[in-house]
Amino acid sequence: MRDIIHLQCQDCKRKNYSTTKNKKTTTGKLEFNKFCRFCGGYRVHREAK
């Protein structure tokens, strides 16, 4: 039921994190404010395709 998704930085467009998501209860794209080691700061990470 839970699918693995990847979180992509919105500034440098690199995939930094992976997590799981229940697609039945959460239909929209996930968005978190996480640390990007390539940008060197806290950036918005959104669910990638």
PDB file of N, CA, C and O in Angstrom, chain B, residues numbered from 101:
ATOM      1  N   MET B 101       0.819  -1.194   0.000  1.00  0.00           N
ATOM      2  CA  MET B 101       0.000   0.000   0.000  1.00  0.00           C
ATOM      3  C   MET B 101       0.867   1.264   0.000  1.00  0.00           C
ATOM      4  O   MET B 101       0.493   2.269  -0.605  1.00  0.00           O
ATOM      5  N   ARG B 102       2.012   1.220   0.669  1.00  0.00           N
ATOM      6  CA  ARG B 102       2.892   2.390   0.712  1.00  0.00           C
ATOM      7  C   ARG B 102       3.919   2.302  -0.412  1.00  0.00           C
ATOM      8  O   ARG B 102       4.492   1.242  -0.660  1.00  0.00           O
ATOM      9  N   ASP B 103       4.141   3.411  -1.079  1.00  0.00           N
ATOM     10  CA  ASP B 103       5.093   3.462  -2.190  1.00  0.00           C
ATOM     11  C   ASP B 103       6.295   4.307  -1.798  1.00  0.00           C
ATOM     12  O   ASP B 103       6.173   5.268  -1.038  1.00  0.00           O
ATOM     13  N   ILE B 104       7.451   3.940  -2.325  1.00  0.00           N
ATOM     14  CA  ILE B 104       8.676   4.704  -2.082  1.00  0.00           C
ATOM     15  C   ILE B 104       8.694   5.889  -3.039  1.00  0.00           C
ATOM     16  O   ILE B 104       8.485   5.732  -4.242  1.00  0.00           O
ATOM     17  N   ILE B 105       8.949   7.085  -2.489  1.00  0.00           N
ATOM     18  CA  ILE B 105       9.051   8.294  -3.314  1.00  0.00           C
ATOM     19  C   ILE B 105      10.390   8.963  -3.028  1.00  0.00           C
ATOM     20  O   ILE B 105      11.010   8.710  -1.996  1.00  0.00           O
ATOM     21  N   HIS B 106      10.828   9.811  -3.941  1.00  0.00           N
ATOM     22  CA  HIS B 106      12.069  10.558  -3.786  1.00  0.00           C
ATOM     23  C   HIS B 106      11.749  12.038  -3.662  1.00  0.00           C
ATOM     24  O   HIS B 106      10.852  12.547  -4.333  1.00  0.00           O
ATOM     25  N   LEU B 107      12.492  12.728  -2.795  1.00  0.00           N
ATOM     26  CA  LEU B 107      12.316  14.156  -2.602  1.00  0.00           C
ATOM     27  C   LEU B 107      13.419  14.894  -3.337  1.00  0.00           C
ATOM     28  O   LEU B 107      14.597  14.570  -3.183  1.00  0.00           O
ATOM     29  N   GLN B 108      13.047  15.877  -4.129  1.00  0.00           N
ATOM     30  CA  GLN B 108      13.968  16.608  -4.987  1.00  0.00           C
ATOM     31  C   GLN B 108      14.049  18.056  -4.526  1.00  0.00           C
ATOM     32  O   GLN B 108      13.026  18.685  -4.256  1.00  0.00           O
ATOM     33  N   CYS B 109      15.276  18.587  -4.434  1.00  0.00           N
ATOM     34  CA  CYS B 109      15.490  19.990  -4.069  1.00  0.00           C
ATOM     35  C   CYS B 109      14.959  20.879  -5.192  1.00  0.00           C
ATOM     36  O   CYS B 109      15.186  20.603  -6.370  1.00  0.00           O
ATOM     37  N   GLN B 110      14.258  21.936  -4.824  1.00  0.00           N
ATOM     38  CA  GLN B 110      13.665  22.819  -5.821  1.00  0.00           C
ATOM     39  C   GLN B 110      14.655  23.847  -6.354  1.00  0.00           C
ATOM     40  O   GLN B 110      14.370  24.507  -7.353  1.00  0.00           O
ATOM     41  N   ASP B 111      15.819  23.999  -5.706  1.00  0.00           N
ATOM     42  CA  ASP B 111      16.834  24.938  -6.196  1.00  0.00           C
ATOM     43  C   ASP B 111      17.814  24.269  -7.150  1.00  0.00           C
ATOM     44  O   ASP B 111      17.998  24.733  -8.275  1.00  0.00           O
ATOM     45  N   CYS B 112      18.448  23.174  -6.707  1.00  0.00           N
ATOM     46  CA  CYS B 112      19.468  22.530  -7.543  1.00  0.00           C
ATOM     47  C   CYS B 112      18.929  21.320  -8.299  1.00  0.00           C
ATOM     48  O   CYS B 112      19.645  20.756  -9.126  1.00  0.00           O
ATOM     49  N   LYS B 113      17.689  20.905  -8.042  1.00  0.00           N
ATOM     50  CA  LYS B 113      17.007  19.809  -8.743  1.00  0.00           C
ATOM     51  C   LYS B 113      17.670  18.446  -8.541  1.00  0.00           C
ATOM     52  O   LYS B 113      17.571  17.578  -9.409  1.00  0.00           O
ATOM     53  N   ARG B 114      18.342  18.249  -7.408  1.00  0.00           N
ATOM     54  CA  ARG B 114      18.946  16.951  -7.120  1.00  0.00           C
ATOM     55  C   ARG B 114      18.054  16.166  -6.164  1.00  0.00           C
ATOM     56  O   ARG B 114      17.407  16.742  -5.289  1.00  0.00           O
ATOM     57  N   LYS B 115      18.027  14.854  -6.338  1.00  0.00           N
ATOM     58  CA  LYS B 115      17.238  13.984  -5.467  1.00  0.00           C
ATOM     59  C   LYS B 115      18.089  13.607  -4.255  1.00  0.00           C
ATOM     60  O   LYS B 115      19.080  12.887  -4.380  1.00  0.00           O
ATOM     61  N   ASN B 116      17.690  14.101  -3.080  1.00  0.00           N
ATOM     62  CA  ASN B 116      18.493  13.935  -1.876  1.00  0.00           C
ATOM     63  C   ASN B 116      17.915  12.934  -0.888  1.00  0.00           C
ATOM     64  O   ASN B 116      18.677  12.255  -0.201  1.00  0.00           O
ATOM     65  N   TYR B 117      16.609  12.819  -0.793  1.00  0.00           N
ATOM     66  CA  TYR B 117      15.968  12.004   0.224  1.00  0.00           C
ATOM     67  C   TYR B 117      14.982  11.046  -0.405  1.00  0.00           C
ATOM     68  O   TYR B 117      14.478  11.286  -1.501  1.00  0.00           O
ATOM     69  N   SER B 118      14.706   9.946   0.302  1.00  0.00           N
ATOM     70  CA  SER B 118      13.643   9.027  -0.099  1.00  0.00           C
ATOM     71  C   SER B 118      12.815   8.712   1.134  1.00  0.00           C
ATOM     72  O   SER B 118      13.337   8.647   2.247  1.00  0.00           O
ATOM     73  N   THR B 119      11.523   8.518   0.926  1.00  0.00           N
ATOM     74  CA  THR B 119      10.595   8.223   2.004  1.00  0.00           C
ATOM     75  C   THR B 119       9.442   7.420   1.429  1.00  0.00           C
ATOM     76  O   THR B 119       9.407   7.156   0.227  1.00  0.00           O
ATOM     77  N   THR B 120       8.497   7.031   2.277  1.00  0.00           N
ATOM     78  CA  THR B 120       7.341   6.288   1.806  1.00  0.00           C
ATOM     79  C   THR B 120       6.085   7.134   1.958  1.00  0.00           C
ATOM     80  O   THR B 120       6.034   8.056   2.773  1.00  0.00           O
ATOM     81  N   LYS B 121       5.080   6.807   1.166  1.00  0.00           N
ATOM     82  CA  LYS B 121       3.841   7.577   1.159  1.00  0.00           C
ATOM     83  C   LYS B 121       2.672   6.646   0.880  1.00  0.00           C
ATOM     84  O   LYS B 121       2.754   5.774   0.015  1.00  0.00           O
ATOM     85  N   ASN B 122       1.592   6.836   1.612  1.00  0.00           N
ATOM     86  CA  ASN B 122       0.367   6.094   1.369  1.00  0.00           C
ATOM     87  C   ASN B 122      -0.434   6.871   0.328  1.00  0.00           C
ATOM     88  O   ASN B 122      -0.930   7.961   0.613  1.00  0.00           O
ATOM     89  N   LYS B 123      -0.562   6.322  -0.866  1.00  0.00           N
ATOM     90  CA  LYS B 123      -1.195   7.049  -1.966  1.00  0.00           C
ATOM     91  C   LYS B 123      -2.715   7.128  -1.842  1.00  0.00           C
ATOM     92  O   LYS B 123      -3.342   7.954  -2.506  1.00  0.00           O
ATOM     93  N   LYS B 124      -3.318   6.284  -1.002  1.00  0.00           N
ATOM     94  CA  LYS B 124      -4.765   6.364  -0.821  1.00  0.00           C
ATOM     95  C   LYS B 124      -5.152   7.565   0.033  1.00  0.00           C
ATOM     96  O   LYS B 124      -6.132   8.245  -0.270  1.00  0.00           O
ATOM     97  N   THR B 125      -4.399   7.834   1.093  1.00  0.00           N
ATOM     98  CA  THR B 125      -4.759   8.926   1.997  1.00  0.00           C
ATOM     99  C   THR B 125      -4.136  10.251   1.597  1.00  0.00           C
ATOM    100  O   THR B 125      -4.718  11.304   1.857  1.00  0.00           O
ATOM    101  N   THR B 126      -2.972  10.226   0.972  1.00  0.00           N
ATOM    102  CA  THR B 126      -2.278  11.444   0.554  1.00  0.00           C
ATOM    103  C   THR B 126      -2.223  11.465  -0.960  1.00  0.00           C
ATOM    104  O   THR B 126      -1.394  10.788  -1.568  1.00  0.00           O
ATOM    105  N   THR B 127      -3.104  12.240  -1.568  1.00  0.00           N
ATOM    106  CA  THR B 127      -3.165  12.231  -3.028  1.00  0.00           C
ATOM    107  C   THR B 127      -2.276  13.303  -3.649  1.00  0.00           C
ATOM    108  O   THR B 127      -1.856  13.157  -4.797  1.00  0.00           O
ATOM    109  N   GLY B 128      -1.978  14.383  -2.914  1.00  0.00           N
ATOM    110  CA  GLY B 128      -1.136  15.448  -3.442  1.00  0.00           C
ATOM    111  C   GLY B 128       0.340  15.129  -3.301  1.00  0.00           C
ATOM    112  O   GLY B 128       0.714  14.100  -2.739  1.00  0.00           O
ATOM    113  N   LYS B 129       1.174  16.019  -3.815  1.00  0.00           N
ATOM    114  CA  LYS B 129       2.621  15.836  -3.712  1.00  0.00           C
ATOM    115  C   LYS B 129       3.110  16.319  -2.354  1.00  0.00           C
ATOM    116  O   LYS B 129       2.675  17.359  -1.859  1.00  0.00           O
ATOM    117  N   LEU B 130       4.024  15.548  -1.756  1.00  0.00           N
ATOM    118  CA  LEU B 130       4.588  15.929  -0.472  1.00  0.00           C
ATOM    119  C   LEU B 130       5.612  17.036  -0.661  1.00  0.00           C
ATOM    120  O   LEU B 130       6.282  17.112  -1.690  1.00  0.00           O
ATOM    121  N   GLU B 131       5.723  17.890   0.345  1.00  0.00           N
ATOM    122  CA  GLU B 131       6.670  18.999   0.294  1.00  0.00           C
ATOM    123  C   GLU B 131       7.202  19.228   1.697  1.00  0.00           C
ATOM    124  O   GLU B 131       6.427  19.450   2.628  1.00  0.00           O
ATOM    125  N   PHE B 132       8.538  19.176   1.859  1.00  0.00           N
ATOM    126  CA  PHE B 132       9.183  19.359   3.148  1.00  0.00           C
ATOM    127  C   PHE B 132      10.285  20.390   3.029  1.00  0.00           C
ATOM    128  O   PHE B 132      10.833  20.604   1.948  1.00  0.00           O
ATOM    129  N   ASN B 133      10.611  21.030   4.144  1.00  0.00           N
ATOM    130  CA  ASN B 133      11.745  21.938   4.223  1.00  0.00           C
ATOM    131  C   ASN B 133      12.895  21.161   4.852  1.00  0.00           C
ATOM    132  O   ASN B 133      12.926  20.980   6.069  1.00  0.00           O
ATOM    133  N   LYS B 134      13.847  20.694   4.028  1.00  0.00           N
ATOM    134  CA  LYS B 134      14.931  19.835   4.499  1.00  0.00           C
ATOM    135  C   LYS B 134      16.284  20.408   4.073  1.00  0.00           C
ATOM    136  O   LYS B 134      16.354  21.291   3.218  1.00  0.00           O
ATOM    137  N   PHE B 135      17.349  19.896   4.678  1.00  0.00           N
ATOM    138  CA  PHE B 135      18.696  20.366   4.394  1.00  0.00           C
ATOM    139  C   PHE B 135      19.196  19.756   3.090  1.00  0.00           C
ATOM    140  O   PHE B 135      19.108  18.544   2.892  1.00  0.00           O
ATOM    141  N   CYS B 136      19.718  20.596   2.203  1.00  0.00           N
ATOM    142  CA  CYS B 136      20.323  20.145   0.950  1.00  0.00           C
ATOM    143  C   CYS B 136      21.835  20.290   1.084  1.00  0.00           C
ATOM    144  O   CYS B 136      22.341  21.398   1.264  1.00  0.00           O
ATOM    145  N   ARG B 137      22.545  19.191   0.997  1.00  0.00           N
ATOM    146  CA  ARG B 137      23.998  19.251   1.163  1.00  0.00           C
ATOM    147  C   ARG B 137      24.698  19.857  -0.044  1.00  0.00           C
ATOM    148  O   ARG B 137      25.842  20.299   0.063  1.00  0.00           O
ATOM    149  N   PHE B 138      24.030  19.884  -1.185  1.00  0.00           N
ATOM    150  CA  PHE B 138      24.627  20.467  -2.384  1.00  0.00           C
ATOM    151  C   PHE B 138      24.481  21.992  -2.392  1.00  0.00           C
ATOM    152  O   PHE B 138      25.394  22.705  -2.807  1.00  0.00           O
ATOM    153  N   CYS B 139      23.326  22.488  -1.930  1.00  0.00           N
ATOM    154  CA  CYS B 139      23.099  23.938  -1.833  1.00  0.00           C
ATOM    155  C   CYS B 139      23.711  24.516  -0.574  1.00  0.00           C
ATOM    156  O   CYS B 139      24.090  25.687  -0.547  1.00  0.00           O
ATOM    157  N   GLY B 140      23.812  23.707   0.471  1.00  0.00           N
ATOM    158  CA  GLY B 140      24.394  24.161   1.722  1.00  0.00           C
ATOM    159  C   GLY B 140      23.420  24.896   2.621  1.00  0.00           C
ATOM    160  O   GLY B 140      23.829  25.786   3.366  1.00  0.00           O
ATOM    161  N   GLY B 141      22.147  24.550   2.572  1.00  0.00           N
ATOM    162  CA  GLY B 141      21.172  25.204   3.425  1.00  0.00           C
ATOM    163  C   GLY B 141      19.840  24.473   3.404  1.00  0.00           C
ATOM    164  O   GLY B 141      19.678  23.470   2.709  1.00  0.00           O
ATOM    165  N   TYR B 142      18.901  24.981   4.165  1.00  0.00           N
ATOM    166  CA  TYR B 142      17.566  24.394   4.214  1.00  0.00           C
ATOM    167  C   TYR B 142      16.756  24.905   3.024  1.00  0.00           C
ATOM    168  O   TYR B 142      16.582  26.110   2.845  1.00  0.00           O
ATOM    169  N   ARG B 143      16.270  23.970   2.222  1.00  0.00           N
ATOM    170  CA  ARG B 143      15.531  24.300   1.014  1.00  0.00           C
ATOM    171  C   ARG B 143      14.245  23.475   0.960  1.00  0.00           C
ATOM    172  O   ARG B 143      14.102  22.491   1.685  1.00  0.00           O
ATOM    173  N   VAL B 144      13.331  23.873   0.115  1.00  0.00           N
ATOM    174  CA  VAL B 144      12.092  23.130  -0.094  1.00  0.00           C
ATOM    175  C   VAL B 144      12.396  21.906  -0.952  1.00  0.00           C
ATOM    176  O   VAL B 144      12.995  22.013  -2.022  1.00  0.00           O
ATOM    177  N   HIS B 145      11.973  20.748  -0.466  1.00  0.00           N
ATOM    178  CA  HIS B 145      12.116  19.492  -1.211  1.00  0.00           C
ATOM    179  C   HIS B 145      10.715  18.999  -1.524  1.00  0.00           C
ATOM    180  O   HIS B 145       9.876  18.883  -0.631  1.00  0.00           O
ATOM    181  N   ARG B 146      10.465  18.708  -2.795  1.00  0.00           N
ATOM    182  CA  ARG B 146       9.146  18.285  -3.256  1.00  0.00           C
ATOM    183  C   ARG B 146       9.250  16.884  -3.852  1.00  0.00           C
ATOM    184  O   ARG B 146      10.310  16.468  -4.318  1.00  0.00           O
ATOM    185  N   GLU B 147       8.150  16.178  -3.828  1.00  0.00           N
ATOM    186  CA  GLU B 147       8.099  14.829  -4.379  1.00  0.00           C
ATOM    187  C   GLU B 147       8.388  14.850  -5.873  1.00  0.00           C
ATOM    188  O   GLU B 147       7.791  15.622  -6.623  1.00  0.00           O
ATOM    189  N   ALA B 148       9.313  13.990  -6.295  1.00  0.00           N
ATOM    190  CA  ALA B 148       9.706  13.907  -7.701  1.00  0.00           C
ATOM    191  C   ALA B 148       8.959  12.765  -8.378  1.00  0.00           C
ATOM    192  O   ALA B 148       8.383  11.909  -7.707  1.00  0.00           O
ATOM    193  N   LYS B 149       8.969  12.753  -9.700  1.00  0.00           N
ATOM    194  CA  LYS B 149       8.318  11.677 -10.458  1.00  0.00           C
ATOM    195  C   LYS B 149       9.116  10.395 -10.370  1.00  0.00           C
ATOM    196  O   LYS B 149       8.721   9.382 -10.947  1.00  0.00           O
TER     197      LYS B 149
END
